[in-house]
Amino acid sequence: MKFTKSSYNPLAEILELFPTYAPMFVTTFGFEQFNKLLRQGGIHCQSQAEMLQCLEVLESLGVLEVEQVTHSGSKYLKIGNKLNGKDSQQNS
């Protein structure tokens, strides 16, 4: 992982990227957008493992909830927004 100086704080956009409180599956596009936001903030991940480390840091800070799910030998991520996430179920 490499770091560069940046005045941009990507946290607000990261929270918008994962809008629901209940963890939802992350698409490849969502993961790429997360990486793009990190780069804008000066964090340059060299691998998916390093992006997972960044997610774990946000989880340890109480910002996101991150679940790793294994299905048929493949690993998937579910991420929820603990700060301002919207309930994924609507009241009828």
PyMOL commands that set and color helices and strands:
alter all, ss='L'
color gray80, all
select helices_A, chain A and resi 11-17+28-40+48-60
alter helices_A, ss='H'
color red, helices_A
select strands_A, chain A and resi 2-3+24-25+43-44+64-71+74-81
alter strands_A, ss='S'
color yellow, strands_A
deselect
rebuild
show_as cartoon
